[in-house]
Amino acid sequence: MIYTVEENQHDFKPNDQPWYIRRSRIRCEFSFKLDRSMWYSIEKPGYPTEGGKPYKGWNKLGMGYTQGFFTNTKRSCMVAWFPNNEKNMINIALYINDKKGAWEAVKVMAVSVDKQYTGALQWNRNTAHLNIGNQSVSLPLRRSNWLPLRGIGAWFGGKYPSSAKRFFQATINYTII
């Protein structure tokens, strides 16, 4: 499927978010290929700054989950991306939000645009795991036993919307394990 975000927008379309009534473990398996439009220079004039430095908000690829009816910024784990300093390279990270909304991201690897990658994301009771190719990372993230999981759609940002039209291809499959 091709996901597209228009200039001055946050949400990629389609923005499907599968719901799961079950509270069991769910594994998100995916493949993706980022278009060249996904890379941008944060050194470009006009790029948003905070405190005189380029704003570095992680963008989300729509591979991940949140719990219950919370916003995507609470009790969630997902795959995130941000342009690398090297042209046409994109940093991929495991990105989590705790129950209060505090976030943490840890880079897995830098990927090249126009190449296919596969991976999996799994949120066990106390840990979120992300594997892409032969690289993997984990972060502690407590999951409530009584809240169901739902999928998360792709979006651009942080605070600022996309400065141009961007797109990527992805196949996302959720499996109850």
ZIZI-V114923 format. One record per helix or strand. SS is the DSSP state (H for helix, E for strand). FROM is the first residue (numbers start at 0). LEN is the number of residues. If there is no record, write none. Layout:
# ZIZI-V114923
ss->SS from->FROM len->LEN
ss->SS from->FROM len->LEN
This chain:
# ZIZI-V114923
ss->E from->1 len->4
ss->E from->10 len->1
ss->E from->12 len->1
ss->E from->18 len->1
ss->E from->25 len->9
ss->H from->35 len->3
ss->E from->48 len->2
ss->E from->52 len->2
ss->E from->58 len->9
ss->E from->75 len->8
ss->E from->88 len->9
ss->E from->102 len->10
ss->E from->115 len->8
ss->E from->126 len->6
ss->E from->134 len->6
ss->E from->148 len->3
ss->E from->154 len->1
ss->E from->165 len->11
